[in-house]
Amino acid sequence: MNLLMIPKNTDFRITKIKQNKLNNLNQYRHLENLGFVEGAIISVVSENSGNLIVKVKDSRVAIGHDIASAIIVGGI
């Protein structure tokens, strides 16, 4: 399931980031630099109009609907 489908305040593990759904390789690399890598623990803090604030590696990051749909998560 993608990041848009998970409930708030529940930890999940990133299993894959679909590069073909992102605009370019730079966007993928930027996500990696922010901590969005396979195996990282992630949780949704809040949601507003499809945009999410997520907690990853003890930081809170705002991401858009399009990027959230490219991040595939699974249970811990």
Phi and psi in degrees as GROMACS dihedral restraints (atoms count N, CA, C in turn):
[ dihedral_restraints ]
;  ai    aj    ak    al  type     phi  dphi    fc
    3     4     5     6     1   -91.8    20    10
    4     5     6     7     1   173.4    20    10
    6     7     8     9     1   -62.6    20    10
    7     8     9    10     1   -25.6    20    10
    9    10    11    12     1   -70.0    20    10
   10    11    12    13     1   -19.0    20    10
   12    13    14    15     1   -93.3    20    10
   13    14    15    16     1   -11.5    20    10
   15    16    17    18     1   -84.3    20    10
   16    17    18    19     1   150.2    20    10
   18    19    20    21     1   -73.5    20    10
   19    20    21    22     1   160.1    20    10
   21    22    23    24     1   -68.9    20    10
   22    23    24    25     1   151.2    20    10
   24    25    26    27     1    55.9    20    10
   25    26    27    28     1    32.7    20    10
   27    28    29    30     1  -124.1    20    10
   28    29    30    31     1   131.0    20    10
   30    31    32    33     1   -78.1    20    10
   31    32    33    34     1   136.8    20    10
   33    34    35    36     1  -135.3    20    10
   34    35    36    37     1   163.3    20    10
   36    37    38    39     1  -109.0    20    10
   37    38    39    40     1   134.6    20    10
   39    40    41    42     1   -71.0    20    10
   40    41    42    43     1   123.1    20    10
   42    43    44    45     1  -101.8    20    10
   43    44    45    46     1   -27.1    20    10
   45    46    47    48     1  -164.5    20    10
   46    47    48    49     1   149.2    20    10
   48    49    50    51     1  -120.7    20    10
   49    50    51    52     1   117.6    20    10
   51    52    53    54     1   -77.3    20    10
   52    53    54    55     1   105.7    20    10
   54    55    56    57     1   -66.9    20    10
   55    56    57    58     1   -29.7    20    10
   57    58    59    60     1   -69.9    20    10
   58    59    60    61     1   -17.9    20    10
   60    61    62    63     1   -88.2    20    10
   61    62    63    64     1   -12.2    20    10
   63    64    65    66     1   -88.6    20    10
   64    65    66    67     1   158.4    20    10
   66    67    68    69     1   -67.1    20    10
   67    68    69    70     1   -40.7    20    10
   69    70    71    72     1  -160.3    20    10
   70    71    72    73     1   176.3    20    10
   72    73    74    75     1   -66.5    20    10
   73    74    75    76     1   -31.0    20    10
   75    76    77    78     1   -63.2    20    10
   76    77    78    79     1   -37.1    20    10
   78    79    80    81     1   -66.1    20    10
   79    80    81    82     1   -39.4    20    10
   81    82    83    84     1   -63.8    20    10
   82    83    84    85     1   -45.0    20    10
   84    85    86    87     1   -65.2    20    10
   85    86    87    88     1   -36.7    20    10
   87    88    89    90     1   -63.9    20    10
   88    89    90    91     1   -41.7    20    10
   90    91    92    93     1   -61.5    20    10
   91    92    93    94     1   -41.4    20    10
   93    94    95    96     1   -60.0    20    10
   94    95    96    97     1   -42.5    20    10
   96    97    98    99     1   -65.1    20    10
   97    98    99   100     1   -29.0    20    10
   99   100   101   102     1   -81.0    20    10
  100   101   102   103     1   -10.9    20    10
  102   103   104   105     1   109.7    20    10
  103   104   105   106     1     2.8    20    10
  105   106   107   108     1   -82.9    20    10
  106   107   108   109     1    80.6    20    10
  108   109   110   111     1  -125.5    20    10
  109   110   111   112     1   159.0    20    10
  111   112   113   114     1   -60.4    20    10
  112   113   114   115     1   132.4    20    10
  114   115   116   117     1    96.5    20    10
  115   116   117   118     1   -12.6    20    10
  117   118   119   120     1   -73.7    20    10
  118   119   120   121     1   145.8    20    10
  120   121   122   123     1   -86.3    20    10
  121   122   123   124     1   133.7    20    10
  123   124   125   126     1  -139.4    20    10
  124   125   126   127     1   147.6    20    10
  126   127   128   129     1  -145.6    20    10
  127   128   129   130     1   150.5    20    10
  129   130   131   132     1   -88.1    20    10
  130   131   132   133     1   124.7    20    10
  132   133   134   135     1   -88.5    20    10
  133   134   135   136     1   -46.2    20    10
  135   136   137   138     1  -154.7    20    10
  136   137   138   139     1   163.2    20    10
  138   139   140   141     1  -138.5    20    10
  139   140   141   142     1   136.0    20    10
  141   142   143   144     1  -146.2    20    10
  142   143   144   145     1   113.6    20    10
  144   145   146   147     1    55.7    20    10
  145   146   147   148     1    36.1    20    10
  147   148   149   150     1    89.6    20    10
  148   149   150   151     1   -17.1    20    10
  150   151   152   153     1   -85.6    20    10
  151   152   153   154     1   144.4    20    10
  153   154   155   156     1  -121.4    20    10
  154   155   156   157     1   149.3    20    10
  156   157   158   159     1  -110.2    20    10
  157   158   159   160     1   121.0    20    10
  159   160   161   162     1  -120.3    20    10
  160   161   162   163     1   153.3    20    10
  162   163   164   165     1  -105.5    20    10
  163   164   165   166     1   122.0    20    10
  165   166   167   168     1  -140.8    20    10
  166   167   168   169     1   127.4    20    10
  168   169   170   171     1    51.7    20    10
  169   170   171   172     1    50.2    20    10
  171   172   173   174     1    60.4    20    10
  172   173   174   175     1    22.1    20    10
  174   175   176   177     1  -127.6    20    10
  175   176   177   178     1   152.5    20    10
  177   178   179   180     1  -106.1    20    10
  178   179   180   181     1   131.0    20    10
  180   181   182   183     1  -132.0    20    10
  181   182   183   184     1   135.8    20    10
  183   184   185   186     1   -92.0    20    10
  184   185   186   187     1   131.1    20    10
  186   187   188   189     1  -133.2    20    10
  187   188   189   190     1   153.4    20    10
  189   190   191   192     1   -82.8    20    10
  190   191   192   193     1   168.7    20    10
  192   193   194   195     1   -58.8    20    10
  193   194   195   196     1   -41.7    20    10
  195   196   197   198     1   -65.7    20    10
  196   197   198   199     1   -39.9    20    10
  198   199   200   201     1   -72.1    20    10
  199   200   201   202     1   -39.8    20    10
  201   202   203   204     1   -61.3    20    10
  202   203   204   205     1   -33.9    20    10
  204   205   206   207     1   -72.7    20    10
  205   206   207   208     1   -16.6    20    10
  207   208   209   210     1   -88.0    20    10
  208   209   210   211     1   -11.2    20    10
  210   211   212   213     1   -97.7    20    10
  211   212   213   214     1   116.0    20    10
  213   214   215   216     1   -99.5    20    10
  214   215   216   217     1   131.8    20    10
  216   217   218   219     1  -124.6    20    10
  217   218   219   220     1   160.1    20    10
  219   220   221   222     1  -141.3    20    10
  220   221   222   223     1   171.7    20    10
  222   223   224   225     1   -66.8    20    10
  223   224   225   226     1   162.3    20    10
